[in-house]
Amino acid sequence: MKHSFLFDLDAGYIVVFLFFAMLLAINVGYRFGVKKTKTDSDNSGILSSLLGLLALILAFTFGMSGSRFETRKASLIDEANCIGTAILRAETYPDSLKNAFKKDFAVYLSSRIAYFESDRNEEKINTSLRESAEISQTLWNRATQYSRDKDLFLPSNMMIPALNSMFDAATTANEAYNANVPEPIVYLLLFFSIIISFYIGYSSGFKKKIDRFYILGFCLLTSVVIYITLDLDRPRRGSINMQNEMFLFNDLKGNL
């Protein structure tokens, strides 16, 4: 599991710090700007360009987070479909063999559900990965063993590709779950938000006028958008998660 100062820090703490850092930067910028004389040129055009650049970085980062969120959701749905297909293929075996397969599938589903619902408990994550690897090997050994029996060749010939797709889908889902926006981009967004705030304060100080209502709204809305961006990028915590997709796994397990 990924570890870093920024990723381990809760998104709420990050945006609270950012909000007050932006207010502080505006105040410092205002103090610098208010000392300037009117003989200096008005740089409002440059400020507008900087605000546009901030909007571009926000949109770019939000888009990356949203794309990864959609990829995670699609990978979970695909894995659930692959597991469901493999379970259906078990119906082609005689009852005694079918029940053995279904028992293994129930264990496999439990390990996969545990992986996605382990939050940031690294011990539980590693345990679930180990259990899913062990039961995957058991399922594969069972299917390949039955494939040597000419009477079970046809069902095994359908089960083996289904298991292969199921294992591949699990690998894809694991990678998608661990994919995040590169941290340098997040740092750039946070740093740029504070720098822009300084220039907003500087421009207000130059004009000897500051509108606290609009300043507060700018800092608040920017912080909220960044919070949602970070929350989208952290599937193991926060308010935006994969609970709806996990119902598919629970339904499959309940029907076994």
Helices and strands as residue ranges (DSSP letters): H 5-8, H 11-33, H 44-89, G 90-92, H 95-116, H 122-147, G 150-152, H 153-177, H 183-206, H 212-232, H 243-254
